[in-house]
Amino acid sequence: MTVHHLNQLLLVCSLVLLVAVAAVRISSRSGLPSLLVYLGIGIAMGQDGIGDIHFDNAELTQVIGYAALVVILAEGGLGTKWKEIGPALPAATALALAGVAVSVGVTATAAHFVTGLEWRQALIIGAVVSSTDAAAVFSVLRKIPLPSRVTGTLEAESGFNDAPVVILVAAFSTAGPVDHWYVLLGEIALELAIGAAIGLAVGWLGSWGLRHVALPASGLYPIAVMAIAVTAYAAGSLAHGSGFLGVYLASMVMGNAKLPHWPATRGFADGLGWIAQIGMFVLLGLLVTPHELGDDVLPALVIGLVLTMVARPLSVSLCLTPFRVPWQEQTLMSWAGLRGAVPIILATIPMVNGVDSSRRIFNIVFVLVVVYTLVQGPTLPWLARKLRLGGDPEAADLGVESAPLERLRGHLLSVAIPDGSKMHGVEVDELRLPGGAAVTLVVREGTSFVPAPSTVLRRGDELLVVATDPVRDAAERRLRAVGHGGKLADWLGTSGDAR
């Protein structure tokens, strides 16, 4: 490749990114998951579009898709709050395991009789579309104020169910007879156990290291966090475990560990997540050939209808009824089982392995994902209101950034007071910080000053709080408690553990 060609490639990539970033505005205003916009860009650039780019490398698409999924799962795990996901773990685990099994069985049966495909191909379709997509779920649900049990269950399910589905699709796509069901169950359990153990261990070790080692530049912390998350995926996969589960759990551990320079890390991960989504979806749009989809539209619609109206509600009901989840929440979680790029990426596995009718499987999955995402995504807020599950958002949490002062054995906390924080109107003395912590500076409307004990804090203020090592965590807990409960946080029982 010459320098001229490289310049042309960089120009095209930058223009695509700019168009994709502008398209985020359309996505956010319409309520559509962004994948539809990015897929549309890829299709427009493809051989049936204005770009006339011929691309049919399924293996490269699969590799890039896996890499992008690692980044997306890492970003999702970093943004997952333990207080929401902790109580939902048993229900989410049931959905990610038993729920997937029910969904695969029901959907595969429909695919076999509707499309006339053999049982192996039908089982591949059933497994591929049984995975809810982390990127779609994260992008839609975090814009809707829902009960924490609902969001926690759905986010944990989307982070967990990729692992068993990948194992099933790979097993169904191999040459020769498919293993017995009990062998597959054993493989799934072992890979999940290995991936979970490695993910938790890497996340804990990484968090401990980042909190006790002062890096020479704040910009290194976000890079280190993402490197640790990718390490969890690589280590889990090399140990024949679930790398996807490993990266999600490692990221979740770090996301709840009060790491230094946390807002910068979250912003960096969020940006990488967007780049991963854009690249992955555009590539998938390039891989599809629109003029070949005509014969597969009707089968895709029927299979999707069975998946959405029968398989998903049945799996949710069987898995969540033992946990006494109200029918309203079950209904919403049934409709919120969003599919996205993950099923389309998984549909490239049989293509790479040379499975018969693999191109038809890919086309059916592509049409199903696009159509039912178009239907489900925008209607989720409406359904939540009808079921009376949408509530007021929680009081906005504080933005707390911590920088370790290693030689001074202390920490400098930078605290941003958002609009919805109940710290507005609280005097500095009423914060009642533990001994060894103090507010040393307030920045208000571009002007900084040393506060007096009677200084009243306002929304939009930025505080600098110095805390010694022994009271650093207690100081942050107290600040978050006041941010959620105001000056009466102690009497109201407000917890400061929110992240």
HELIX and SHEET records of a PDB file:
HELIX    1   1 VAL A    3  SER A   30  1                                  28    
HELIX    2   2 SER A   34  MET A   45  1                                  12    
HELIX    3   3 ALA A   58  LEU A   78  1                                  21    
HELIX    4   4 TRP A   82  ILE A   85  1                                   4    
HELIX    5   5 LEU A   89  ALA A   94  1                                   6    
HELIX    6   6 LEU A   95  GLY A   99  3                                   5    
HELIX    7   7 VAL A  100  THR A  115  1                                  16    
HELIX    8   8 TRP A  119  VAL A  128  1                                  10    
HELIX    9   9 ALA A  134  LEU A  141  1                                   8    
HELIX   10  10 SER A  148  PHE A  160  1                                  13    
HELIX   11  11 ASP A  162  PHE A  172  1                                  11    
HELIX   12  12 TRP A  181  HIS A  212  1                                  32    
HELIX   13  13 LEU A  220  LEU A  238  1                                  19    
HELIX   14  14 GLY A  243  GLY A  255  1                                  13    
HELIX   15  15 TRP A  262  LEU A  287  1                                  26    
HELIX   16  16 PRO A  290  GLU A  292  5                                   3    
HELIX   17  17 GLY A  294  ASP A  296  5                                   3    
HELIX   18  18 VAL A  297  VAL A  306  1                                  10    
HELIX   19  19 LEU A  307  ALA A  311  3                                   5    
HELIX   20  20 ARG A  312  LEU A  320  1                                   9    
HELIX   21  21 THR A  321  PHE A  323  5                                   3    
HELIX   22  22 TRP A  327  TRP A  335  1                                   9    
HELIX   23  23 ALA A  341  LEU A  346  1                                   6    
HELIX   24  24 THR A  348  VAL A  352  1                                   5    
HELIX   25  25 SER A  358  LYS A  386  1                                  29    
HELIX   26  26 VAL A  428  LEU A  431  5                                   4    
HELIX   27  27 ASP A  469  VAL A  471  5                                   3    
HELIX   28  28 ARG A  472  GLY A  485  1                                  14    
HELIX   29  29 GLY A  486  LEU A  488  5                                   3    
HELIX   30  30 ALA A  489  LEU A  492  1                                   4    
SHEET    1   A 5 GLY A 399  LEU A 405  0                                        
SHEET    2   A 5 GLY A 410  ALA A 416 -1                                        
SHEET    3   A 5 GLU A 462  THR A 468 -1                                        
SHEET    4   A 5 ALA A 437  ARG A 444 -1                                        
SHEET    5   A 5 THR A 447  PHE A 449 -1                                        
END                                                                             
